[in-house]
Amino acid sequence: MSLRKTLLPVLVTALAASLVAGVPAAMAETLSWGDCPADAARPGLQCATLDVPLDYRDPGGRTIEVAVSRLASADPEKRRGVLLTNTGGPGGEGLIFPAILRDNLKIPREVLDSYDVIGMDPRGVGHSTPVTCDLKPEQWFTNIPLYARNPADVAAQAEQAKAAAAQCGASATAPMLPHITTANTARDLDRVRAALGESTVSYFGISYGTYLGSVYTTLFPHRSDRILIDSATGPGGWDAGFTRMFGEGFEDRFPDFAKFAAAHPEYGLGTTPEQVTAKYFELGARLDATPSPEGVNGQVFRHGTFARFYYDSEFPGLAAIWQALDTGKPLPPAPQPGTAEAAAPVADNYLASQLHVICNDSDWPESVGHYQRNVAIDRFRHPMFGAAAANVTPCAFWPSEPAEPPVKIGDDGPSNVLIVQNLRDPATPLAGAKKLRRAFGDRARLVTADQGGHLAYLYLDNRCANDIATNFLLTGQRPAHDRAC
């Protein structure tokens, strides 16, 4: 996964609790470190594989592999433990992430000295035993539903969603399907902890990785050291309620783009944020009626706008696209493959593993009428993008039911969670972070950064938030109360 696609429950039965209680030291495997696969090879990065149960209710049954990486501390005297990481998605490959933290995001050297940083391709993903749905790009090319103009659009998307779900259920990896869940991935993380010989672990997860970290520290509270989560989905992960929040996130973020476009009259989109807002609705309606010569209709226009809200650096390109669509001129040329701006094609494994996780984690409504009603409601509540966020997904037709209840995030455990959140995040809106903060109670503190875009720590230049997060990883200290930066 590219980090942009980042783009998400424990009152369990006594039986389930016994299954997640952990691995006795005598049973714990060890990791044999060696070279990483070619696409994850980076200086200093080592890789290994670990066998884990496919079904933790049957620990002696079939096993699958999870691929793990390590960027070892260069200073044994300063090393205090390990830092597990997750890149989000779900579906994001994580082997290379420790090197990205070092080379691209420039995580402070003191943090790298303090930890062996651990990456992992989660179960079903990448170099771990992968799942497939044999999806072609045109079948289900987006993890966010398309904008539905009317009930017929919902019904049409439902047919596509039903076909995608059926392919997942008929694929060669269908026997794995019910077991690709956040709770099982959290159990895999604890197997990694045991294989590393650590009694406790720290954790840094972004986007959906915030939910994985929340589930891990809920299932294994006393094996959790310092839990840093950045851009939170909320306590339910990527469930039906979270999907509807994209409409709110779009409207949280839109004023940042409107301000940019108004300050650059050369794009001709308006000289005030209000005029830019009016232009959005005008272009959407116009393209609904008459798509551009390149085939851009209102659905693609709205979806493409949302996709470029992740980072401020996308605003000039987005404004140029709007200008072309507004004036009838050709669209700007797409970035060439291999350039920093070019988006990689969405692979089947990414979408397949993502669908497996979000559809298995919770029980989704199955009636098309339910989604038609929600679209009508959210078109009114969040008119810019709500009719997309509330639309139907393959989870409505998923070929299996959840194997266990969602893990309930609560306040039972040590006070060792730090949530970092941008105020205007389109993909994981502030409302989700606030819900997660309430669910954790005194276990957590929330640091908000007055900035827009997806992902906060190391991604944007808010020194206050970055320093608080770094200090937490180094010392375990957090603000006494929630903090606004």
HELIX and SHEET records of a PDB file:
HELIX    1   1 LEU A    3  LYS A    5  5                                   3    
HELIX    2   2 ALA A   14  LEU A   19  1                                   6    
HELIX    3   3 ALA A   38  ALA A   40  5                                   3    
HELIX    4   4 PHE A   97  ASP A  103  1                                   7    
HELIX    5   5 ARG A  109  SER A  114  1                                   6    
HELIX    6   6 PRO A  151  ALA A  170  1                                  20    
HELIX    7   7 ALA A  174  HIS A  179  5                                   6    
HELIX    8   8 THR A  182  ALA A  195  1                                  14    
HELIX    9   9 GLY A  209  LEU A  219  1                                  11    
HELIX   10  10 PRO A  221  ARG A  223  5                                   3    
HELIX   11  11 ALA A  240  ALA A  262  1                                  23    
HELIX   12  12 PRO A  265  TYR A  267  5                                   3    
HELIX   13  13 PRO A  273  ALA A  289  1                                  17    
HELIX   14  14 GLY A  298  ALA A  307  1                                  10    
HELIX   15  15 ASP A  312  GLU A  314  5                                   3    
HELIX   16  16 PHE A  315  THR A  327  1                                  13    
HELIX   17  17 ASP A  348  ASP A  361  1                                  14    
HELIX   18  18 VAL A  368  ARG A  381  1                                  14    
HELIX   19  19 GLY A  386  ALA A  389  1                                   4    
HELIX   20  20 PRO A  394  PHE A  397  5                                   4    
HELIX   21  21 LEU A  430  PHE A  440  1                                  11    
HELIX   22  22 GLY A  441  ARG A  443  5                                   3    
HELIX   23  23 ARG A  463  THR A  475  1                                  13    
SHEET    1   A 9 LEU A  45  PRO A  53  0                                        
SHEET    2   A 9 THR A  63  LEU A  71 -1                                        
SHEET    3   A 9 TYR A 115  ASP A 121 -1                                        
SHEET    4   A 9 GLY A  81  ASN A  86  1                                        
SHEET    5   A 9 VAL A 201  ILE A 206  1                                        
SHEET    6   A 9 SER A 224  ASP A 230  1                                        
SHEET    7   A 9 VAL A 417  ARG A 424  1                                        
SHEET    8   A 9 ALA A 444  GLY A 452  1                                        
SHEET    9   A 9 ARG A 483  ALA A 484  1                                        
END                                                                             
